[in-house]
Amino acid sequence: MKKVAILGVTGSIGTQTLDVISNNPENFSLVAVSANQSWEKVIKIIEDFNPQYVAMMDKSSYEKIYYYCKENHKHIEVLFGIEGLNCISSLQEVDIVVTSVVGMVGLVPTITAIEAGKDIALANKETLVVGGELVINKAKKHGVNILPVDSEHCAIFQCLQGNKREDVSKLILTASGGSFRGRSKESLGEITVEQALKHPNWSMGKKISIDSSTLMNKGLEVIEAHWLFGMSYDNIEVVIHPESIIHSMVEYIDGSVIAQLGSTDMRLPIQYAMNYPERKRNIADKLDFYKISKLTFEKPDTDTFRCLKLAYEVGRVGGNMPTILNAANEIAVELFLNRRIKFLQIEDIINDAVNHFEFRRELDIDSIISTDISVRKYVKDKYFDRW
């Protein structure tokens, strides 16, 4: 039985991970969880799963959980802040850490877990975007598996099984195209938050839904794929596939293409990563090929959706540039969700930040965090009160 810690347990990936655990009680035991503010959801998780450790990022929510456990579950240790995340990431009794927090906050606890020898089921793409070289090198040093939970990277991971990496010609990441596939740039000027949050195929959190609508989500996945699979950016291709049936593909040097297909259910890649190297019985709907009328493919429109092009450019440059891109995007998305900026200004802000900051090649955790803080301050100071 694998003992599990979930970082970001109340989010979309976290809750679906709980569903995987519930459906496989003979395979998994939930030891520790973390959340930000959703203390009421955490109380229900405590009642349903009885973890030994709970970490809360928000001070008020921490206090509510602390006093609740003191009255009702004295055996549960309640922790606070980034120290709490680091603690549950490195617990001796934990076998695998599911990192499903959103944003830069996932970097340090992921590295902490790796240094403690824990396998990582990685759903926090920003960890590899900003610290890919550090994370991959540490994983190799400590003999840790980085098991991708993103449906696209999990698909590629599966398509690579049993084959030689030197025989790979190209990685092909599929993308649904988001909420505004086929729209002209002119038509995107007055897009509302509600429109941007309506993803055509997947049920995701707000930040990832907006990233999908700008194609930044796919850009971050390109950078992530570069580090996960050691592939040149010239050999990573994005293809728009509106049906989201093929989750990604690998092309080999003989021209053969291996694709992974499945329903649009994140429990599939979560279950695969958590059970790796084994496969377990399905908990999601199987594909019915008699009902699939067509599979279509398009070239992404990087003139209308510049974020994907920016991600490629920044990834190729490397150094601190992906950290700048990621931090500017996180703040720009936050501003858009709070109705402080318009939809198309997300990419303008990111482009501004990438051009504003000086390039630096060498990175460590401190410099990544420092750069992230500086970019967030720059964007907030310049743009928060402009509109």
LOGUGU-849849 format. One record per residue (C-alpha): x, y, z; residue number from 1. Coordinates in Angstrom, 1 decimal, decimal comma, padded with zeros to 4 digits. Example, Ala and Ser with C-alpha at 12.3 -4.5 7.8 and 13.67 -1.06 7.14 Angstrom:
! LOGUGU-849849
    east   north      up    k
   012,3  -004,5   007,8    1
   013,7  -001,1   007,1    2
! end
This chain:
! LOGUGU-849849
    east   north      up    k
   000,0   000,0   000,0    1
   001,3   003,4  -001,0    2
   001,1   006,2   001,6    3
   000,1   009,5   000,0    4
   000,5   013,3   000,8    5
  -001,5   015,7  -001,3    6
  -000,5   019,3  -001,7    7
  -003,5   021,3  -002,7    8
  -006,1   018,8  -001,7    9
  -009,2   021,0  -002,2   10
  -008,4   022,0  -005,8   11
  -009,6   020,2  -009,0   12
  -006,6   017,8  -009,1   13
  -006,6   017,3  -005,3   14
  -010,3   016,3  -005,1   15
  -009,9   013,9  -008,1   16
  -006,9   012,4  -006,4   17
  -009,2   011,8  -003,3   18
  -011,6   010,0  -005,7   19
  -008,8   007,8  -006,9   20
  -007,9   006,9  -003,4   21
  -011,5   006,2  -002,4   22
  -011,9   003,9  -005,4   23
  -008,6   002,1  -004,5   24
  -008,6   001,7  -000,7   25
  -006,5  -001,4  -000,9   26
  -003,8   000,5  -002,8   27
  -003,6   003,9  -001,0   28
  -003,6   005,5   002,4   29
  -003,9   009,2   002,8   30
  -001,4   010,4   005,3   31
  -001,2   014,2   004,9   32
  -003,0   017,0   003,0   33
  -002,5   020,8   002,5   34
  -004,9   023,5   001,5   35
  -005,0   027,3   001,3   36
  -008,3   028,7   002,7   37
  -011,0   026,1   002,1   38
  -011,2   025,0   005,8   39
  -014,8   023,7   005,5   40
  -013,7   021,3   002,7   41
  -010,7   020,2   004,7   42
  -013,0   019,3   007,7   43
  -015,0   017,0   005,4   44
  -011,8   015,5   004,1   45
  -010,7   014,9   007,7   46
  -013,9   013,1   008,5   47
  -013,8   011,0   005,3   48
  -010,1   010,1   005,2   49
  -008,6   010,7   008,7   50
  -005,2   012,0   007,7   51
  -002,5   012,3   010,3   52
  -001,3   015,7   009,2   53
  -003,0   018,8   007,8   54
  -001,2   022,0   006,6   55
  -003,0   025,3   005,9   56
  -001,5   028,3   004,1   57
  -004,0   030,9   005,3   58
  -003,6   031,9   009,0   59
  -007,3   032,2   009,8   60
  -008,1   028,9   008,1   61
  -005,2   027,3   010,0   62
  -006,7   028,5   013,3   63
  -010,1   027,1   012,4   64
  -008,7   023,7   011,6   65
  -006,4   023,7   014,6   66
  -009,2   024,2   017,0   67
  -011,5   021,8   015,2   68
  -008,9   019,0   015,4   69
  -008,1   019,9   019,0   70
  -011,7   019,3   019,9   71
  -012,5   016,4   017,6   72
  -009,3   014,7   016,3   73
  -006,4   015,3   018,7   74
  -004,2   012,8   016,9   75
  -004,0   015,1   013,8   76
  -001,1   017,4   013,7   77
  -002,1   020,8   012,2   78
   000,6   022,8   010,5   79
   000,9   026,3   009,0   80
   002,4   028,0   006,0   81
   005,3   026,9   003,8   82
   006,9   025,2   006,7   83
   003,8   023,0   006,9   84
   004,0   022,2   003,2   85
   007,7   021,3   003,6   86
   006,9   019,1   006,6   87
   004,2   017,0   005,0   88
   006,3   016,8   001,8   89
   009,1   015,1   003,6   90
   007,4   012,8   006,2   91
   009,2   009,5   006,6   92
   006,0   007,5   006,3   93
   005,0   009,1   002,9   94
   005,8   007,2  -000,3   95
   004,4   009,6  -002,9   96
   003,6   013,3  -002,9   97
   000,9   014,6  -005,2   98
   001,8   018,2  -005,9   99
  -001,4   019,9  -007,1  100
  -001,0   023,4  -005,7  101
  -001,3   026,1  -008,3  102
   001,6   028,4  -009,1  103
   005,1   029,0  -007,9  104
   004,3   027,9  -004,3  105
   004,8   024,3  -005,4  106
   008,6   024,7  -006,1  107
   010,1   024,5  -002,7  108
   008,0   021,7  -001,2  109
   008,5   019,6  -004,4  110
   012,3   020,0  -004,0  111
   012,0   019,2  -000,3  112
   010,1   016,0  -001,1  113
   012,7   015,0  -003,7  114
   015,5   015,5  -001,2  115
   013,6   013,3   001,2  116
   013,5   010,6  -001,5  117
   009,7   010,8  -002,2  118
   008,3   010,0  -005,7  119
   006,4   013,0  -007,1  120
   003,1   012,8  -008,9  121
   003,5   016,2  -010,5  122
   000,4   018,3  -011,4  123
   002,1   021,7  -010,6  124
   003,6   022,6  -014,0  125
   005,1   025,8  -012,7  126
   007,7   023,8  -010,7  127
   009,4   022,6  -013,9  128
   008,8   025,9  -015,7  129
   010,8   027,9  -013,2  130
   013,1   025,3  -011,8  131
   013,3   022,5  -014,3  132
   017,0   022,0  -014,3  133
   017,2   022,1  -010,5  134
   014,3   019,7  -010,1  135
   015,4   017,1  -012,7  136
   019,0   017,1  -011,5  137
   017,8   016,6  -007,9  138
   015,4   013,8  -008,9  139
   018,3   012,0  -010,7  140
   020,6   012,5  -007,7  141
   018,1   011,1  -005,2  142
   016,7   008,3  -007,4  143
   013,2   009,8  -007,4  144
   010,5   009,3  -010,0  145
   008,8   012,4  -011,4  146
   005,5   011,1  -012,6  147
   003,5   013,6  -014,7  148
  -000,2   014,1  -013,9  149
  -001,0   016,6  -016,7  150
  -002,9   014,6  -019,2  151
  -000,6   015,6  -022,0  152
   002,7   014,7  -020,2  153
   001,2   011,5  -018,8  154
   000,2   010,6  -022,4  155
   003,7   011,1  -023,7  156
   005,2   009,2  -020,7  157
   003,0   006,3  -021,6  158
   003,9   006,5  -025,3  159
   007,6   006,3  -024,4  160
   007,3   003,1  -022,4  161
   009,3   000,2  -023,9  162
   011,1   002,4  -026,4  163
   014,5   004,0  -026,6  164
   014,7   007,8  -026,1  165
   017,2   008,1  -028,9  166
   014,6   006,7  -031,3  167
   012,2   009,6  -030,6  168
   011,9   012,2  -033,4  169
   009,3   014,5  -031,9  170
   006,9   015,0  -029,0  171
   003,4   016,2  -030,1  172
   001,3   018,0  -027,4  173
  -002,3   018,2  -028,2  174
  -004,4   021,2  -027,2  175
  -008,2   021,6  -027,2  176
  -007,7   025,2  -028,4  177
  -009,5   026,6  -025,3  178
  -012,6   028,7  -025,2  179
  -011,8   030,9  -028,2  180
  -010,4   028,6  -030,8  181
  -010,9   030,1  -034,3  182
  -011,7   033,6  -033,0  183
  -009,9   036,6  -034,5  184
  -007,8   038,9  -032,3  185
  -010,3   041,7  -032,9  186
  -013,1   039,6  -031,5  187
  -011,3   039,0  -028,2  188
  -011,1   042,6  -027,1  189
  -014,2   042,5  -024,9  190
  -014,1   038,9  -023,6  191
  -015,5   038,5  -020,1  192
  -014,2   036,5  -017,2  193
  -017,2   034,2  -017,5  194
  -016,6   033,5  -021,1  195
  -012,9   032,7  -020,5  196
  -013,7   030,3  -017,7  197
  -016,0   028,1  -019,9  198
  -013,6   025,4  -021,1  199
  -015,2   023,3  -023,9  200
  -013,9   019,9  -022,6  201
  -012,2   019,9  -019,2  202
  -013,3   020,8  -015,7  203
  -010,4   022,9  -014,3  204
  -009,6   025,6  -011,7  205
  -010,0   029,2  -012,6  206
  -006,3   030,0  -013,2  207
  -005,7   027,0  -015,5  208
  -009,0   027,7  -017,4  209
  -007,8   031,2  -018,2  210
  -004,3   029,9  -019,2  211
  -006,1   027,5  -021,5  212
  -008,0   030,3  -023,1  213
  -004,8   032,2  -023,8  214
  -002,8   029,1  -024,8  215
  -000,4   029,9  -022,0  216
  -001,2   026,6  -020,4  217
   000,1   024,9  -023,5  218
   003,2   027,1  -023,5  219
   004,0   026,2  -020,0  220
   003,4   022,5  -020,9  221
   006,0   022,9  -023,7  222
   008,6   024,1  -021,2  223
   007,6   021,3  -018,8  224
   007,9   018,7  -021,6  225
   011,4   020,0  -022,4  226
   012,6   019,2  -018,9  227
   010,6   016,1  -018,2  228
   011,7   014,3  -021,4  229
   015,0   016,0  -022,2  230
   013,7   017,1  -025,6  231
   014,8   020,1  -027,7  232
   012,2   022,8  -028,2  233
   012,6   022,3  -031,9  234
   011,3   018,8  -031,4  235
   008,2   019,6  -029,4  236
   005,2   020,5  -031,4  237
   001,7   021,7  -030,4  238
  -001,3   020,5  -032,4  239
  -004,9   021,8  -031,8  240
  -007,2   018,8  -031,3  241
  -010,6   020,1  -030,4  242
  -012,1   016,7  -029,4  243
  -009,5   016,1  -026,7  244
  -009,6   012,4  -027,3  245
  -005,9   012,0  -028,2  246
  -004,0   013,4  -025,1  247
  -000,6   013,6  -026,8  248
   001,6   011,6  -029,2  249
   005,2   010,6  -029,8  250
   006,7   010,4  -033,3  251
   009,6   008,1  -033,8  252
   012,5   008,3  -036,3  253
   010,9   005,7  -038,6  254
   007,8   007,9  -039,0  255
   005,6   005,8  -036,6  256
   003,4   007,8  -034,3  257
   002,2   006,4  -031,0  258
  -000,8   008,2  -029,4  259
  -002,5   007,8  -026,1  260
  -006,3   008,1  -026,1  261
  -008,8   008,3  -023,3  262
  -011,8   010,1  -022,0  263
  -011,6   013,7  -020,7  264
  -011,2   012,6  -017,1  265
  -008,2   013,7  -015,0  266
  -008,6   010,7  -012,8  267
  -007,0   008,6  -015,6  268
  -003,6   010,3  -015,5  269
  -003,8   010,7  -011,7  270
  -004,4   007,0  -011,3  271
  -001,7   006,0  -013,8  272
   000,9   008,2  -012,0  273
   000,0   007,0  -008,5  274
   000,0   003,3  -009,5  275
   003,1   003,4  -011,7  276
   004,6   001,1  -012,9  277
   001,3  -000,9  -012,6  278
  -002,1  -000,3  -014,1  279
  -005,2  -000,7  -012,0  280
  -008,9  -001,1  -012,9  281
  -010,5   001,9  -014,5  282
  -012,6   004,4  -012,5  283
  -013,5   006,6  -015,5  284
  -015,7   006,1  -018,5  285
  -014,0   004,1  -021,3  286
  -014,0   005,4  -024,9  287
  -016,8   004,2  -027,1  288
  -015,2   004,3  -030,6  289
  -018,6   003,9  -032,2  290
  -019,6   007,3  -030,8  291
  -016,4   009,1  -031,9  292
  -017,4   010,7  -035,2  293
  -014,2   012,4  -036,0  294
  -010,7   013,4  -034,8  295
  -009,5   016,7  -036,2  296
  -006,2   018,6  -036,0  297
  -005,2   022,2  -036,6  298
  -002,1   024,4  -036,4  299
  -002,2   026,8  -033,4  300
  -002,8   030,4  -034,3  301
   000,2   032,0  -032,5  302
  -000,5   035,4  -034,0  303
  -003,8   035,7  -032,2  304
  -002,7   033,7  -029,1  305
   000,8   035,1  -028,6  306
   001,3   033,4  -025,2  307
   002,3   030,1  -026,8  308
   004,9   031,8  -029,0  309
   006,2   033,7  -026,0  310
   006,6   030,5  -024,0  311
   008,7   028,9  -026,8  312
   010,9   032,0  -027,1  313
   011,4   032,2  -023,3  314
   012,0   028,4  -023,0  315
   014,8   028,5  -025,7  316
   016,5   031,4  -023,9  317
   016,3   029,7  -020,5  318
   017,9   031,0  -017,4  319
   015,6   033,3  -015,4  320
   013,3   034,0  -018,4  321
   010,7   031,2  -017,7  322
   010,4   032,5  -014,1  323
   009,7   036,0  -015,4  324
   007,1   034,6  -017,9  325
   005,4   032,5  -015,2  326
   005,3   035,3  -012,5  327
   003,9   037,9  -015,0  328
   001,3   035,4  -016,2  329
   000,1   034,5  -012,7  330
  -000,3   038,2  -011,8  331
  -001,9   039,1  -015,1  332
  -004,4   036,3  -014,8  333
  -005,2   037,4  -011,2  334
  -005,8   041,0  -012,5  335
  -008,1   039,7  -015,3  336
  -010,1   037,5  -012,9  337
  -010,5   040,5  -010,6  338
  -011,6   042,5  -013,7  339
  -008,7   045,0  -013,4  340
  -007,5   044,4  -017,0  341
  -008,9   043,1  -020,3  342
  -008,3   039,7  -021,7  343
  -005,8   040,6  -024,4  344
  -003,8   042,7  -021,9  345
  -002,7   039,4  -020,3  346
  -000,3   038,7  -023,1  347
   000,8   042,4  -023,2  348
   001,7   042,4  -019,6  349
   003,7   039,1  -020,0  350
   005,6   040,5  -023,0  351
   006,4   043,7  -021,1  352
   007,8   041,9  -018,1  353
   009,9   039,5  -020,3  354
   011,4   042,5  -022,0  355
   011,8   044,6  -018,9  356
   014,0   042,3  -016,8  357
   017,6   041,5  -017,3  358
   018,5   038,0  -018,4  359
   020,5   035,8  -016,0  360
   021,8   032,3  -016,9  361
   022,6   030,8  -013,5  362
   019,8   029,8  -011,2  363
   019,3   028,5  -007,7  364
   016,2   028,4  -005,5  365
   016,9   031,8  -003,9  366
   017,4   033,6  -007,2  367
   014,2   032,0  -008,6  368
   012,2   033,2  -005,6  369
   013,8   036,6  -005,7  370
   013,0   037,0  -009,4  371
   009,5   035,9  -008,9  372
   008,9   038,5  -006,2  373
   010,4   041,3  -008,3  374
   008,3   040,5  -011,3  375
   005,1   040,3  -009,3  376
   005,9   043,7  -007,7  377
   006,7   045,2  -011,1  378
   003,4   044,1  -012,7  379
   001,3   045,0  -009,7  380
   002,9   048,5  -009,3  381
   002,6   049,2  -013,0  382
  -000,8   047,8  -013,9  383
  -003,1   047,3  -010,9  384
  -004,6   050,8  -011,0  385
  -004,2   051,5  -014,7  386
  -007,7   050,4  -015,7  387
! end
